[in-house]
Amino acid sequence: MNVLYILIPLALLLLAGAVWVFFWAVGSGQFDDLDTPAMRIVLDDDTKPPEAED
């Protein structure tokens, strides 16, 4: 039962850290463009890959 005195504050600290990281990611623009990376795979790539030099 005494272990709860350690685990509950530790869980609250981890939760606060996760919330801080989430708000930091939102504030720094990590979630600004969610559509373009998914659409990029559908677009054709007209450039040829470079030739291998032997």
Secondary structure by P-SEA (a helix, b strand, c coil): ccccccaaaaaaaaaaaaaaaaaaaaaacccccccccccccccccccccccccc
